[in-house]
Amino acid sequence: MWSAVAGSWAEYADDTDARHAPETAAMLAATAPVPGDHVLELAAGAGGLGLEVADLVAPGGRVVISDVAVEMTAAARARAGTREAVEVRTLDIESIAEPDSSYDVVLCRHGLQFAVDPSAASREIARVLRPGGRLAASVWGPAAANPWLSVVMEAVQSVLGRPVPPPGIPGPFALSQAGHLAGLLEAAGLARVAVSEISEPLTAADFDGWWTWTTRLAGPLTKILSSLDEQATTAIRERARASLADRVTEHGYHLPGLALVVSARRP
């Protein structure tokens, strides 16, 4: 599912990093990477967050940028170029093939929500952190606070008459409740858990710009839409367009977005 959209993630990498700048700033403030730190970025996609951290841990530090999809790691590797402080690896967030207590900082931007077993992922994060190590992760808040994405998911569900994402596949709002998110990390043995809200609206010049961004980057949606005929796809587009009618301004679309940033430490 994610391998199929890796090309789009590479194409939109700079735009994605720009949009996520507010939560990136919050994550870095919470973990405060310093020269010499060893940092792991999980579910990194095209790796923009890890590349930004690389400048903060030099000299003497290193950043491992990882994703479970080989195609995503290829995109991150291309962006990293020859930077000596950066390594790119294929790692599964639910079974991290790294030694115990090996990282000062773990970062995960919009990846934990897609873990099939987020409890296992949280335990693995706690395991690879050194005592005193810091975690920061971001997920999307509730669907109602993120119409930039929920509108198209609701349109797909309405037209097809089945849940989106399908049963057994974690969706973007799987960890959208702050209490649930914090509880996962506390149950994994992490301490000083705190959750903050970050506003991240999405702007688009027109409907096609929004549609392209959303449907090319959202793995579960891309998989569903690619399997439909033209009539079904058109019906979904038009339903989504109608749902966004009151969001149109003279400058295009301005759609609210809300992310949750959770931080914690290993005792």
C-alpha positions as a printed NumPy array, in Angstrom:
array([[  0.   ,   0.   ,   0.   ],
       [  2.712,   2.486,   0.962],
       [  5.174,   1.237,  -1.622],
       [  2.636,   2.19 ,  -4.286],
       [  2.633,   5.856,  -3.253],
       [  6.372,   6.224,  -2.618],
       [  6.853,   8.018,  -5.926],
       [  4.292,  10.639,  -4.957],
       [  5.894,  11.037,  -1.53 ],
       [  9.215,  11.726,  -3.234],
       [  7.58 ,  14.205,  -5.629],
       [  5.787,  16.096,  -2.859],
       [  8.551,  15.753,  -0.238],
       [  9.399,  19.441,   0.043],
       [  5.74 ,  20.477,   0.159],
       [  5.051,  17.854,   2.832],
       [  7.943,  19.061,   4.967],
       [  6.736,  22.655,   4.641],
       [  3.22 ,  21.745,   5.699],
       [  4.453,  19.771,   8.707],
       [  6.856,  22.51 ,   9.84 ],
       [  4.793,  23.467,  12.939],
       [  4.695,  19.926,  14.309],
       [  8.33 ,  19.337,  13.347],
       [  9.26 ,  22.371,  15.444],
       [  7.214,  21.016,  18.36 ],
       [  8.836,  17.583,  18.078],
       [ 12.333,  19.006,  18.023],
       [ 11.592,  21.308,  20.952],
       [ 10.341,  18.32 ,  22.955],
       [ 13.366,  16.121,  22.224],
       [ 16.103,  18.785,  21.914],
       [ 18.634,  16.833,  19.799],
       [ 22.217,  17.95 ,  20.468],
       [ 25.613,  17.228,  18.881],
       [ 26.612,  13.63 ,  19.441],
       [ 23.075,  12.24 ,  19.784],
       [ 22.002,   9.069,  17.998],
       [ 18.553,   9.602,  16.482],
       [ 16.113,   7.141,  14.894],
       [ 13.29 ,   8.289,  12.629],
       [ 10.612,   5.63 ,  12.154],
       [  8.039,   5.395,   9.326],
       [  9.979,   8.235,   7.761],
       [  8.554,   8.289,   4.26 ],
       [ 10.861,  10.546,   2.269],
       [ 12.841,  11.355,   5.416],
       [ 12.493,  15.115,   5.706],
       [ 12.388,  15.165,   9.499],
       [ 15.509,  13.035,   9.854],
       [ 17.398,  15.203,   7.382],
       [ 16.559,  18.29 ,   9.421],
       [ 17.759,  16.63 ,  12.615],
       [ 21.088,  15.655,  11.008],
       [ 22.278,  19.25 ,  11.197],
       [ 21.448,  19.389,  14.922],
       [ 23.44 ,  16.312,  15.978],
       [ 26.634,  17.186,  14.115],
       [ 29.424,  16.806,  14.896],
       [ 29.632,  13.311,  16.288],
       [ 25.997,  12.29 ,  16.032],
       [ 24.104,  10.174,  13.553],
       [ 20.572,   9.848,  12.261],
       [ 19.015,   6.613,  11.064],
       [ 16.095,   7.297,   8.712],
       [ 13.881,   4.233,   8.353],
       [ 10.661,   2.962,   6.844],
       [  9.122,  -0.468,   6.356],
       [  8.605,   0.15 ,   2.623],
       [ 11.783,  -0.274,   0.586],
       [ 10.498,   2.207,  -1.988],
       [ 10.156,   4.855,   0.712],
       [ 13.701,   4.27 ,   1.946],
       [ 14.909,   4.676,  -1.639],
       [ 13.272,   8.115,  -1.754],
       [ 14.86 ,   9.068,   1.576],
       [ 18.256,   7.803,   0.438],
       [ 18.083,   9.913,  -2.706],
       [ 17.314,  13.012,  -0.648],
       [ 20.088,  12.266,   1.858],
       [ 22.721,  12.099,  -0.848],
       [ 26.226,  11.771,   0.596],
       [ 25.554,  13.21 ,   4.055],
       [ 27.872,  11.288,   6.365],
       [ 25.739,  11.62 ,   9.506],
       [ 22.72 ,   9.966,   7.858],
       [ 22.005,   6.258,   7.381],
       [ 18.894,   4.883,   5.706],
       [ 17.509,   1.486,   6.729],
       [ 14.429,  -0.654,   6.193],
       [ 12.878,  -1.136,   9.641],
       [  9.458,  -2.209,  10.903],
       [  8.073,   0.019,  13.652],
       [  6.465,  -2.997,  15.326],
       [  9.687,  -5.031,  15.364],
       [ 12.641,  -2.644,  15.239],
       [ 15.787,  -4.571,  14.266],
       [ 18.046,  -2.443,  16.442],
       [ 19.762,  -3.215,  19.785],
       [ 18.255,  -2.329,  23.154],
       [ 19.05 ,   1.147,  24.499],
       [ 20.731,   2.313,  21.296],
       [ 19.177,   5.748,  20.653],
       [ 19.03 ,   9.055,  22.462],
       [ 16.037,  10.238,  20.433],
       [ 13.271,   8.485,  18.504],
       [ 11.032,  10.472,  16.148],
       [  7.972,   9.363,  14.192],
       [  5.943,  11.812,  12.119],
       [  2.527,  10.405,  11.142],
       [  3.608,   6.776,  11.248],
       [  2.519,   5.383,  14.611],
       [ -1.164,   5.719,  13.648],
       [ -0.655,   3.198,  10.839],
       [  0.881,   0.482,  13.011],
       [ -1.316,  -2.614,  13.008],
       [ -0.317,  -3.115,  16.667],
       [  0.489,   0.323,  18.122],
       [  1.055,  -1.207,  21.567],
       [  3.841,  -3.37 ,  20.147],
       [  5.275,  -0.353,  18.316],
       [  5.262,   1.677,  21.539],
       [  7.075,  -1.097,  23.418],
       [  9.672,  -1.335,  20.662],
       [ 10.271,   2.416,  20.792],
       [ 10.748,   2.236,  24.552],
       [ 13.155,  -0.684,  24.138],
       [ 15.512,   1.039,  21.69 ],
       [ 15.624,   4.269,  23.7  ],
       [ 18.47 ,   4.689,  26.146],
       [ 17.611,   5.516,  29.764],
       [ 16.739,   9.204,  29.669],
       [ 16.111,   8.982,  25.931],
       [ 13.414,  11.16 ,  24.366],
       [ 10.527,  10.367,  22.054],
       [  8.331,  12.636,  19.964],
       [  5.656,  11.361,  17.603],
       [  2.82 ,  13.001,  15.713],
       [ -0.537,  11.631,  14.56 ],
       [ -3.661,  13.19 ,  13.11 ],
       [ -6.32 ,  14.408,  15.521],
       [-10.033,  13.541,  15.187],
       [-11.594,  13.215,  11.74 ],
       [-13.951,  16.131,  12.404],
       [-10.94 ,  18.407,  12.919],
       [ -9.326,  17.252,   9.663],
       [-11.833,  17.787,   6.838],
       [ -8.934,  18.119,   4.377],
       [ -8.726,  14.303,   4.575],
       [-11.937,  13.08 ,   6.196],
       [-14.131,  14.558,   3.433],
       [-12.73 ,  12.277,   0.757],
       [-12.816,   9.258,   3.091],
       [-16.485,   9.951,   3.822],
       [-17.203,  10.33 ,   0.09 ],
       [-15.577,   6.981,  -0.687],
       [-17.508,   5.292,   2.11 ],
       [-20.798,   6.824,   0.99 ],
       [-20.427,   5.859,  -2.667],
       [-19.039,   2.366,  -2.074],
       [-21.103,   1.562,   1.004],
       [-18.215,   0.063,   2.928],
       [-15.842,   1.255,   5.68 ],
       [-12.781,   3.305,   4.81 ],
       [-10.16 ,   2.118,   5.526],
       [-11.207,  -1.533,   5.25 ],
       [-11.362,  -3.639,   8.425],
       [ -7.915,  -4.668,   9.629],
       [ -6.118,  -1.732,   8.023],
       [ -5.278,   1.11 ,  10.447],
       [ -6.418,   4.515,   9.256],
       [ -5.087,   8.047,   9.704],
       [ -7.369,   8.706,  12.68 ],
       [ -6.635,   5.476,  14.556],
       [ -4.832,   7.313,  17.39 ],
       [ -6.766,  10.576,  17.27 ],
       [ -7.777,  10.572,  20.95 ],
       [ -5.127,  12.158,  23.17 ],
       [ -5.904,   9.928,  26.147],
       [ -5.551,   6.747,  24.108],
       [ -2.311,   7.954,  22.549],
       [ -0.773,   8.856,  25.908],
       [ -1.957,   5.593,  27.429],
       [ -0.092,   3.535,  24.834],
       [  3.216,   5.141,  25.729],
       [  2.614,   4.969,  29.459],
       [  1.762,   1.259,  29.157],
       [  5.051,   0.772,  27.307],
       [  6.913,   2.108,  30.335],
       [  7.628,   5.63 ,  29.129],
       [  7.344,   8.593,  31.477],
       [  6.636,  12.331,  31.337],
       [  4.104,  11.725,  28.58 ],
       [  2.542,  14.911,  27.218],
       [  0.227,  15.544,  24.268],
       [ -0.217,  18.893,  22.519],
       [ -2.389,  20.016,  19.611],
       [ -0.864,  21.592,  16.506],
       [ -2.94 ,  23.375,  13.862],
       [ -1.964,  22.271,  10.348],
       [ -4.435,  23.495,   7.736],
       [ -4.143,  22.523,   4.103],
       [ -4.474,  25.171,   1.422],
       [ -5.045,  24.486,  -2.248],
       [ -5.617,  26.801,  -5.183],
       [ -8.519,  24.731,  -6.465],
       [-10.385,  21.461,  -6.097],
       [ -8.045,  19.545,  -8.388],
       [ -5.034,  20.637,  -6.352],
       [ -6.611,  19.371,  -3.147],
       [ -7.799,  16.132,  -4.769],
       [ -4.381,  15.356,  -6.229],
       [ -2.538,  16.025,  -2.976],
       [ -4.902,  13.962,  -0.866],
       [ -5.432,  10.976,  -3.117],
       [ -1.813,  10.573,  -4.239],
       [ -0.261,  10.642,  -0.754],
       [ -2.812,   8.767,   1.355],
       [ -1.872,   5.116,   0.884],
       [ -5.212,   3.533,   1.872],
       [ -7.179,   5.948,  -0.326],
       [ -4.855,   5.521,  -3.282],
       [ -5.226,   1.752,  -3.12 ],
       [ -9.031,   1.949,  -3.053],
       [ -9.374,   4.573,  -5.781],
       [ -6.978,   2.79 ,  -8.12 ],
       [ -9.283,  -0.231,  -8.094],
       [-12.432,   1.671,  -9.149],
       [-13.903,   2.362, -12.549],
       [-14.299,   5.887, -13.909],
       [-17.977,   6.138, -12.948],
       [-17.321,   5.371,  -9.272],
       [-14.304,   7.663,  -9.115],
       [-16.296,  10.517, -10.651],
       [-19.127,   9.991,  -8.171],
       [-16.656,  10.166,  -5.279],
       [-15.005,  13.31 ,  -6.65 ],
       [-18.317,  15.095,  -7.075],
       [-19.54 ,  14.117,  -3.614],
       [-16.308,  15.437,  -2.129],
       [-16.598,  18.641,  -4.172],
       [-20.102,  19.224,  -2.821],
       [-18.935,  18.632,   0.76 ],
       [-16.243,  21.299,   0.333],
       [-18.507,  23.896,  -1.28 ],
       [-18.588,  26.069,   1.851],
       [-14.787,  25.967,   2.129],
       [-14.125,  27.824,  -1.12 ],
       [-12.757,  31.368,  -0.839],
       [-11.509,  33.836,  -3.404],
       [ -8.032,  32.411,  -2.757],
       [ -9.023,  28.753,  -3.156],
       [ -9.506,  26.144,  -0.451],
       [ -8.425,  26.562,   3.162],
       [ -9.141,  23.34 ,   5.041],
       [ -8.558,  22.904,   8.788],
       [ -6.11 ,  20.287,  10.006],
       [ -5.178,  19.211,  13.518],
       [ -2.205,  17.086,  14.549],
       [ -1.374,  15.682,  17.964],
       [  2.264,  15.675,  19.085],
       [  3.115,  13.335,  21.928],
       [  6.419,  13.419,  23.787],
       [  7.846,  11.088,  26.419],
       [ 11.058,   9.891,  28.056],
       [ 12.414,   6.539,  29.015],
       [ 13.03 ,   6.498,  32.801]])
